[in-house]
Amino acid sequence: MFVIMSRYLRKNKKTRRKSKQKINRLETNLFNEVFLAGEPEIIDTVFGQLLLHEMADIQSIKDKRLIPPILMQGEQSKDFSPLQELDFWQKLNQQFPNEAFIHASIADCYGQMEEEKMYADKIKDNYTIYKGTPAVDLTYARHLYYQNAPHLLENLFSKSDNLHEIYPNRNYFTKYELEEFSKLKVEYYLSQQQIDNAEKHAIILKQLNSRYALGAAHLIKITRQPWRRWVVRGIFLLLLGLLIWGIISFFRWLF
């Protein structure tokens, strides 16, 4: 898709220089072409239908002039280090300082660079300023979960189990957004011992062919049957003991 978009940009390069009105028209056409280039996916769940699109997150962009550089960045980012990506987003932020999409990307760069304090501060700031943007809310919610504050997740997503009801202004969501939302819901419901509700979101993860689906199913089994946890721990400790015994025996034989 990024190749298609870059061709579109090159073809219209002269047109974009003529006037602001034509630039705006190009960006609107580009925005429409992005969505026409990809087929939306419909996921049927017990909470209702969910519509997915691989480029759904650009719906949150207010200034459509931001779309072309983002598409170009997406095509080139595979060759960028996290530091180079951070530099790109910080420079873009100087041109478009009030875009949640940019600030969420900056936070993601801090996370990839393992700058824990800067990452934590940035996602808190993002949530304070851009609350109501799915990527911002979900990142902050994940941070709360890691901070052992699952009860606070209720304030974020207690309205509904359907993303369309929580964010009525969004027509589509990305697979990542739905996957992260369902993971958080599984973990939250399990922390509240609401196993049946957790299972409903685990089914969604399975529908998405998510790599987290098996993990979610395992957590549900352990919560429903706590003895499984002790069995797993026992097997782990046994294998660890055998490994240590094997290493000690090897070095005794060696020396």
Number of C-alpha atoms within 10 A of each C-alpha: 13 17 12 12 19 16 11 16 19 11 11 13 13 9 14 18 10 10 10 10 9 13 18 15 15 21 19 15 12 19 19 11 15 20 15 10 13 12 10 17 15 12 13 12 14 11 13 12 13 17 19 20 17 17 19 19 18 19 16 17 15 14 12 18 17 19 19 19 13 19 21 15 16 13 15 12 15 9 9 12 13 18 12 13 20 21 14 19 21 17 12 16 18 9 10 16 12 15 17 24 23 21 21 21 18 23 25 19 21 20 18 15 15 12 12 12 10 14 20 17 11 20 26 20 16 22 20 13 13 20 17 16 18 22 25 24 24 23 21 23 25 17 17 16 16 10 9 9 13 20 13 14 19 13 10 15 18 11 11 11 18 18 23 17 13 16 15 9 10 17 13 22 25 19 19 15 19 22 22 18 24 25 22 21 23 25 21 22 19 20 14 11 14 16 19 14 15 25 20 17 27 27 17 20 25 16 13 16 12 16 11 17 21 14 13 23 18 14 22 23 16 15 17 15 10 12 11 15 14 11 11 12 11 12 11 12 12 12 12 12 12 12 12 12 11 12 12 12 11 11 9 9 8 7 5
